[in-house]
């Protein structure tokens, strides 16, 4: 651990963790079940789809190995497999309609790439290759018999975060006590994607409690950033970030309550959208957050192309009609919004949220992107966001309003050991303090005030979007990501947010703390903890991903602006190498 452990321990003052762990019971009753689960996962990997790694993974981790570069340089796939897996969803659907590709061909290419992704990054919680192949065969048979596709995602291999319920399969949400929890029905989102023609073959990892911006749990362990295996893939949609960045699925689905779609996308090197609440079906998932409405989790797509994110959202909403599956979802169609001209855009830039200073690579990435936006004609407004401390403290209290009751229920049922970051998230807000209705409503009142304050600023200053860091650093070391302030701000505001790749990567020779930086006086122990974790030589080649946010229910405008920024101005194409 490169972190200052004394600072970390000093910040764990709210929750006493009593009644959670029972090592003897865990080892006697549950460890055998975990070993069986792990053996089943290992045996589900078809040997013919694996590759010989250049070195054992443990050595590759120490070397900060770039698995994405190696995938291409070592030609681990055939030329046709690369062509298929480096295509957009619309291209793959069109080629099936035109008879140039079959669903089986598409599936086999992505299945191969997904297994290699898992070998390097440990992104899979469950693998079912044969079932996926059968689904692909069914898609081909349907097209042949009816002369039309099942839906806009016909034959498209999609990865899904494990805590989305899957009919007839275990859904444990990384709680050991649920390791034999077989869910009888698909989640609403899984069902919608299946109805649209998607093919499923892999469910991906997440951390214990689903409340880390990292991946560790007692069942599947750590998931790694494919661009630097020493670093974290992020969380809580950990495996989704890793498999997407590696190209092991055409697009994936994660969930986000505090950055859980955005952090793995930024850390791992891909793109993602955290939509506005109630646009995506939430029903049928396993977590400790059921019934919590102060800051709801929201599902969103993770993919290498902004076009794919747009395609997924349009297909899912307009043809999937989630409001017919989940009464909580609103019947708001996905609008077709053209790409804006850069000269018509006004973007407010957050360089520092007033809580935790960003590291040198994030500072450089933000500076370079802003200069490119200015050169393209975008109007830039420097923005110091107000009341960020209040926003951060409020949302952290919202997470644990039930006094950690449900987390404790699931964790103590097995007595499993608490991971480092589980202790951190159980310590959010007031920890085990149980909020009454009055106190919860007071938090909601603060939340609504913040939403109106930020919305008023954007409207009165004619600002279209906010550009900001996703996190104060690039992908951190595993179990060393503590600050959520840059992402949770947009959860409490419920601002739809697109994470995009800048095409810029950490450079240890450039991204160093300056002499002026070293004289800096920390504003908090949290800031000190985060900043002292950044040592240039330990983050080589980490991707730099930023956030673009806008007012509630301007999701379409954000995605359209993302195309202008990523495709036209930055010219970043993650499908080309």
Buried (B, 14 or more C-beta within 10 A) or exposed (E): EEBBEEBBEEBBEBBEBEEBBBEEBBEEBBBEBBEEBEEEBEEBBBEEBEBEBEEEBEEBBEBBBBBBEBBEEEEBBEEEBBEBBBBBBBBBBBBBEEEEBBBBBBBBBBBBBBBBBBBBBBBBBBBBBEBBBEBBBBBBEBBEEEEEBBBBBBBBBBBBBBBBBBBEBBBBBBBBBBBEBEBEEBBBBBBBBBBBBBBBBBBBBBBBBBBBBBBBBBBBEBBBBBBBBBBBBBBBBBBBBBBBBBBBBBBBBBBBBBBBBBBBBBBBBBBBBBBBBBBBBBBBBBBBBEEBEBBBBBBBBBBBBBBBBBBBBBBBBEBBBBBEBBEBBEEBEBBEBEBBEBEEBBBBBBBBBBBBBBBBBBBBBBEBBBEBBEEBEBBBBEBEBEBBBBBBBBBBBBBBBBBBEBBBEBBBBBBBBBBBBBBBBBBBBBBBBEBEEEEBEBBBEBBEEBBEBBBEBBEEEEBBBBBBBBBBBBBBBBBBBBBBBBBBBBBBBBBBBBBBBBBBBBBBEEBBBEEEEEEEEBBEBBBBBBBBBBEBEBBBBBBBBBBBBBBBBBBBBBBBBBBBBBBEBBEBBBBEE
